[in-house]
């Protein structure tokens, strides 16, 4: 097996990508253009507050509505802001293998530490096609890859047998799992050394109990220190603390992940917190309706974030 980690203490190796990664929003100006300065500032804030890794231009970063030049500019801006402090993963997935290859090679030139590559969406390839896609990309780069398994968006899951086969490739090192099939994941973890991450913010504690290294999350934008405490407590086996913090975060996760798309909710709440100048998103995303705003506000009103919101 290929070693996927850097040992920092004898009882628990530290995964190369960290344990608390925020899948960052991309800040836009009021006119919809990319705001590189604000995006870089947000990256600094997330790292200062406890993230030990970041995903740049993933789904929450609205990469699919941005041009290649815009995506690469955001990679550079975040690397300039926090590169060298934490691992940075570039979202370079696509349903077009050649397009994904181009973005992956460009991200590698920029010096990103890893690549987050989603299962090809819309095309709904067979398992053989999924495997060929990931192997072809992994053969093209020297940068380690986290595979993103999210059938709710891609239309097809990555089967356990496919992941077990892909684990033999030295550049395919980790999985962000957003299908919540714990039995399938346990099978893969038992058979490989792939490093698993929770791709469901509200399932961080059970994922870590199963053996995951941590979280790649959206809600962690909004209360990074508390998510840092949750991940650290769960990894340390401190169930009392992990349960307490998890319960505190339930309404925050509900507000960020169940009312509107995560990018829309995260930007809206970050704006209410005074941490983004607006909540601008690109079509087909739109700002929350008044009814949705009221739902999100209601979720947060009794939460640990209530005092952080502007009226």
HUFEN-V773616 format. One record per backbone hydrogen bond with DSSP energy under -0.5 kcal/mol. NH is the residue of the N-H (numbers start at 1). CO is the residue of the C=O. If there is no record, write none. Layout:
nh->NH co->CO
nh->NH co->CO
//
This chain:
nh->6 co->14
nh->7 co->5
nh->12 co->9
nh->14 co->6
nh->15 co->13
nh->16 co->4
nh->18 co->15
nh->21 co->215
nh->22 co->53
nh->23 co->21
nh->23 co->217
nh->24 co->22
nh->24 co->55
nh->26 co->60
nh->27 co->25
nh->29 co->33
nh->32 co->29
nh->35 co->27
nh->36 co->34
nh->39 co->35
nh->40 co->36
nh->41 co->37
nh->42 co->38
nh->43 co->39
nh->44 co->40
nh->45 co->41
nh->46 co->42
nh->47 co->43
nh->48 co->44
nh->49 co->45
nh->50 co->46
nh->50 co->47
nh->51 co->46
nh->52 co->20
nh->53 co->20
nh->54 co->87
nh->55 co->22
nh->56 co->89
nh->62 co->59
nh->63 co->58
nh->65 co->62
nh->66 co->63
nh->71 co->67
nh->72 co->68
nh->73 co->69
nh->74 co->70
nh->75 co->71
nh->76 co->72
nh->77 co->73
nh->78 co->74
nh->79 co->75
nh->80 co->76
nh->81 co->77
nh->82 co->78
nh->83 co->79
nh->84 co->86
nh->85 co->82
nh->86 co->82
nh->87 co->52
nh->89 co->54
nh->90 co->114
nh->91 co->56
nh->92 co->90
nh->92 co->116
nh->93 co->116
nh->97 co->95
nh->100 co->96
nh->101 co->97
nh->102 co->98
nh->103 co->99
nh->104 co->100
nh->105 co->101
nh->106 co->102
nh->107 co->103
nh->108 co->104
nh->109 co->105
nh->110 co->106
nh->111 co->107
nh->112 co->107
nh->113 co->88
nh->114 co->88
nh->115 co->144
nh->116 co->90
nh->117 co->115
nh->117 co->146
nh->118 co->116
nh->119 co->148
nh->122 co->154
nh->123 co->121
nh->130 co->126
nh->131 co->127
nh->132 co->128
nh->133 co->129
nh->134 co->130
nh->135 co->131
nh->136 co->132
nh->137 co->133
nh->138 co->134
nh->139 co->135
nh->140 co->136
nh->140 co->137
nh->141 co->137
nh->141 co->138
nh->144 co->113
nh->145 co->171
nh->146 co->115
nh->147 co->145
nh->147 co->174
nh->148 co->117
nh->149 co->147
nh->149 co->176
nh->150 co->148
nh->153 co->150
nh->154 co->150
nh->155 co->151
nh->159 co->157
nh->162 co->159
nh->163 co->159
nh->164 co->160
nh->165 co->161
nh->166 co->162
nh->167 co->163
nh->168 co->165
nh->169 co->166
nh->172 co->169
nh->173 co->145
nh->173 co->171
nh->174 co->145
nh->175 co->195
nh->176 co->147
nh->177 co->175
nh->177 co->197
nh->178 co->149
nh->178 co->176
nh->182 co->180
nh->185 co->181
nh->186 co->182
nh->187 co->183
nh->188 co->184
nh->189 co->185
nh->190 co->186
nh->191 co->187
nh->192 co->188
nh->195 co->173
nh->196 co->194
nh->197 co->175
nh->198 co->214
nh->199 co->177
nh->201 co->199
nh->203 co->200
nh->204 co->201
nh->207 co->203
nh->208 co->204
nh->209 co->205
nh->210 co->206
nh->211 co->207
nh->211 co->208
nh->212 co->207
nh->213 co->196
nh->214 co->196
nh->215 co->19
nh->216 co->198
nh->217 co->21
nh->217 co->215
nh->221 co->218
nh->222 co->219
nh->223 co->219
nh->227 co->223
nh->228 co->224
nh->229 co->225
nh->230 co->226
nh->231 co->227
nh->232 co->228
nh->233 co->229
nh->234 co->230
nh->235 co->231
nh->236 co->232
nh->237 co->233
nh->237 co->234
nh->238 co->233
nh->239 co->237
nh->242 co->238
nh->243 co->239
nh->244 co->240
nh->245 co->241
nh->246 co->242
nh->247 co->243
nh->248 co->244
nh->249 co->245
nh->250 co->246
nh->250 co->247
nh->253 co->249
nh->254 co->250
nh->255 co->251
nh->256 co->252
nh->257 co->253
nh->258 co->254
nh->265 co->261
nh->266 co->262
nh->267 co->263
nh->268 co->264
nh->269 co->265
nh->270 co->266
nh->271 co->267
nh->272 co->268
nh->273 co->269
nh->274 co->271
nh->275 co->270
nh->276 co->270
nh->285 co->282
nh->293 co->289
nh->294 co->290
nh->295 co->291
nh->296 co->292
nh->297 co->293
nh->298 co->294
nh->299 co->295
nh->300 co->296
nh->301 co->297
nh->302 co->298
nh->303 co->300
nh->304 co->248
nh->306 co->303
nh->308 co->305
nh->309 co->306
nh->310 co->272
//
